[in-house]
Amino acid sequence: MSLARLAHPLRAFALVLAGVLALAACTTPEPVPEFKDLRFTNKGAITFRADEKVILSDFEPSFQTPFVEHLMPLPPERALRTWAEDRLAVTGTGGAADGSLRTLRFVIRDASVREERLETEEGIRGFLTDQQAWKYTAHVVAEVQVLSDRDVLATASTEAYRSKTLGEKASLNEREEMWYALVTALMQDFDAAMAQNIRTHLNDFTVNR
């Protein structure tokens, strides 16, 4: 084959490649999503006859795989703290007959998110489909306690789980949007369950029964 015959297809290929590269260079970058803190002020506060409110956390992120809560735009621990700020209130006067200090204490026990790699199909079929390749399971445990000085008078404990999967072709933005939706759904479950547990175990200490 002569060099002249080779030159034509090579020039055509070069033109196509140049066009693809030019198109890629002109592609607008995907906008970075904004994630607002999850608030619960629309639910109304549950008010306790207590002198003070304290929010504590026993949870410490491992910052190691398979846990990813430290990478999320809205970590469950921050959502739990916000929940306690918005949903728990105190009168400022405990009203204890013996004059002891009445404290409302919110304690975070767990706020982790575990990442799991799912099995995917290989070959052409696997390549052509966007398979679910990742599973994220969020887990929270927290307690609402009423104390007289240092003695715990009563406790309402709540645990909640939520999980979602993600396609293997998902972008970073799509991953973070899924994480945000996961924590939002998790906290809705937690809010409903904790409100019920407070009515069951701490109703004698609340004002708005």
C-alpha positions as CSV (number, residue, x, y, z in Angstrom):
1,M,0.0,0.0,0.0
2,S,1.4,3.4,-0.9
3,L,2.0,6.2,1.5
4,A,-0.6,8.3,-0.3
5,R,-3.3,5.7,0.3
6,L,-2.4,5.6,4.0
7,A,-2.5,9.4,4.4
8,H,-6.2,9.8,3.6
9,P,-7.6,7.6,6.4
10,L,-5.0,8.9,8.9
11,R,-6.0,12.5,8.1
12,A,-9.7,11.5,8.6
13,F,-8.9,9.9,11.9
14,A,-6.9,12.9,13.1
15,L,-9.8,15.2,12.2
16,V,-12.3,13.1,14.2
17,L,-9.9,12.9,17.2
18,A,-9.4,16.6,17.1
19,G,-13.1,17.2,17.1
20,V,-13.6,14.9,20.1
21,L,-10.9,16.6,22.0
22,A,-12.2,20.1,21.2
23,L,-15.7,19.1,22.3
24,A,-14.4,17.7,25.6
25,A,-12.5,20.9,26.1
26,C,-15.6,23.0,25.6
27,T,-17.8,20.9,27.9
28,T,-19.1,22.9,30.8
29,P,-18.0,21.5,34.2
30,E,-20.8,19.9,36.2
31,P,-22.0,22.5,38.8
32,V,-21.1,21.6,42.4
33,P,-24.4,21.0,44.4
34,E,-25.1,23.0,47.6
35,F,-26.2,21.0,50.6
36,K,-28.0,22.9,53.4
37,D,-28.0,21.8,57.0
38,L,-31.1,19.7,57.8
39,R,-33.4,21.6,60.1
40,F,-36.4,20.4,62.2
41,T,-37.8,23.8,63.4
42,N,-41.0,23.0,61.4
43,K,-41.7,20.1,63.7
44,G,-41.9,22.2,66.9
45,A,-39.9,21.6,70.0
46,I,-40.6,19.1,72.7
47,T,-40.2,21.1,75.9
48,F,-39.0,19.5,79.2
49,R,-39.2,20.8,82.7
50,A,-35.5,21.1,83.2
51,D,-32.9,23.8,84.1
52,E,-30.5,23.1,81.2
53,K,-29.9,21.2,78.0
54,V,-26.7,19.4,77.2
55,I,-25.7,17.8,73.9
56,L,-22.9,15.2,74.0
57,S,-21.4,12.7,71.6
58,D,-19.6,9.4,72.4
59,F,-19.2,8.7,68.7
60,E,-15.7,9.0,67.2
61,P,-15.3,8.6,63.4
62,S,-12.6,6.1,62.5
63,F,-11.6,7.9,59.3
64,Q,-10.9,4.5,57.8
65,T,-12.6,2.3,55.3
66,P,-15.2,0.9,55.2
67,F,-16.6,4.0,57.0
68,V,-17.3,7.2,55.0
69,E,-19.3,9.5,57.3
70,H,-16.4,11.9,57.5
71,L,-16.5,12.4,53.7
72,M,-20.2,13.2,53.5
73,P,-21.6,16.7,53.0
74,L,-24.0,16.1,55.9
75,P,-22.6,13.7,58.4
76,P,-25.2,11.9,60.6
77,E,-23.5,13.2,63.7
78,R,-24.1,16.8,62.7
79,A,-27.7,16.1,61.7
80,L,-28.3,14.5,65.1
81,R,-26.8,17.6,66.9
82,T,-29.1,19.8,64.8
83,W,-32.1,17.6,65.7
84,A,-31.3,18.1,69.4
85,E,-31.0,21.8,69.0
86,D,-34.3,22.1,67.1
87,R,-36.5,19.5,68.7
88,L,-35.5,19.6,72.4
89,A,-36.2,22.5,74.6
90,V,-36.2,23.2,78.4
91,T,-38.3,25.6,80.5
92,G,-35.2,26.8,82.4
93,T,-36.7,25.9,85.7
94,G,-36.6,22.2,86.6
95,G,-39.1,22.5,89.4
96,A,-37.6,19.7,91.4
97,A,-39.1,19.5,94.9
98,D,-35.7,19.0,96.5
99,G,-34.1,21.9,94.7
100,S,-31.8,19.6,92.7
101,L,-30.5,20.6,89.2
102,R,-32.7,19.0,86.5
103,T,-30.8,18.4,83.3
104,L,-32.0,17.3,79.8
105,R,-29.1,15.4,78.1
106,F,-28.9,14.3,74.5
107,V,-26.2,11.7,73.9
108,I,-25.0,10.4,70.5
109,R,-23.9,6.8,70.7
110,D,-23.3,6.0,67.0
111,A,-23.5,8.0,63.7
112,S,-21.6,5.8,61.2
113,V,-22.0,5.1,57.5
114,R,-20.5,1.9,56.1
115,E,-19.6,1.5,52.4
116,E,-19.9,-1.9,50.8
117,R,-18.7,-2.9,47.3
118,L,-21.3,-5.0,45.5
119,E,-20.7,-7.7,43.0
120,T,-21.2,-6.6,39.4
121,E,-21.5,-8.4,36.1
122,E,-18.5,-8.4,33.9
123,G,-18.2,-8.6,30.1
124,I,-20.0,-6.6,27.4
125,R,-23.4,-6.6,29.2
126,G,-21.9,-5.4,32.4
127,F,-20.0,-2.6,30.5
128,L,-23.2,-1.4,28.7
129,T,-25.3,-1.2,31.9
130,D,-25.0,1.1,34.9
131,Q,-25.0,-1.6,37.6
132,Q,-25.5,-0.9,41.3
133,A,-21.9,-1.2,42.6
134,W,-22.0,0.4,46.0
135,K,-24.2,0.1,49.1
136,Y,-24.1,2.6,51.9
137,T,-25.7,1.8,55.3
138,A,-26.2,4.6,57.8
139,H,-26.7,3.8,61.5
140,V,-27.5,6.1,64.3
141,V,-28.1,5.5,68.0
142,A,-28.9,8.3,70.5
143,E,-30.5,8.8,73.9
144,V,-32.5,11.6,75.6
145,Q,-32.0,11.5,79.3
146,V,-33.5,13.4,82.2
147,L,-31.1,13.8,85.2
148,S,-31.4,15.0,88.7
149,D,-28.0,16.4,89.5
150,R,-25.9,13.4,88.3
151,D,-28.5,10.7,88.6
152,V,-30.4,9.5,85.5
153,L,-34.1,9.5,86.2
154,A,-35.4,8.3,82.9
155,T,-34.1,7.6,79.3
156,A,-35.5,7.3,75.8
157,S,-33.2,5.5,73.4
158,T,-33.6,5.3,69.6
159,E,-31.8,3.4,66.9
160,A,-32.3,3.9,63.1
161,Y,-30.9,2.4,60.0
162,R,-31.1,3.4,56.3
163,S,-29.3,2.1,53.2
164,K,-29.0,3.1,49.6
165,T,-27.2,1.8,46.6
166,L,-25.2,3.7,43.9
167,G,-24.4,2.9,40.3
168,E,-20.8,2.3,39.3
169,K,-20.9,5.1,36.7
170,A,-22.1,7.8,39.2
171,S,-20.2,11.0,39.4
172,L,-18.9,12.5,42.6
173,N,-21.8,15.0,42.6
174,E,-24.3,12.1,42.3
175,R,-22.6,10.3,45.1
176,E,-22.8,13.3,47.4
177,E,-26.4,13.9,46.5
178,M,-27.2,10.3,47.3
179,W,-25.4,10.6,50.6
180,Y,-27.4,13.7,51.5
181,A,-30.7,12.0,50.6
182,L,-29.7,9.0,52.7
183,V,-29.1,11.1,55.8
184,T,-32.3,13.1,55.2
185,A,-34.4,9.9,55.1
186,L,-32.5,8.4,58.1
187,M,-33.2,11.5,60.2
188,Q,-36.9,11.4,59.3
189,D,-37.1,7.9,60.6
190,F,-35.1,8.9,63.7
191,D,-37.3,11.9,64.4
192,A,-40.6,9.9,64.3
193,A,-39.1,7.0,66.4
194,M,-37.6,9.3,69.0
195,A,-40.7,11.4,69.4
196,Q,-42.7,8.3,70.1
197,N,-40.1,7.0,72.6
198,I,-40.1,10.3,74.4
199,R,-43.9,10.1,74.7
200,T,-43.6,6.5,76.0
201,H,-40.7,7.0,78.5
202,L,-40.3,10.7,79.3
203,N,-43.8,12.0,79.1
204,D,-44.0,12.8,82.8
205,F,-41.1,15.3,82.3
206,T,-42.5,17.2,79.4
207,V,-44.7,20.3,79.2
208,N,-46.4,19.8,75.9
209,R,-47.8,16.3,76.4
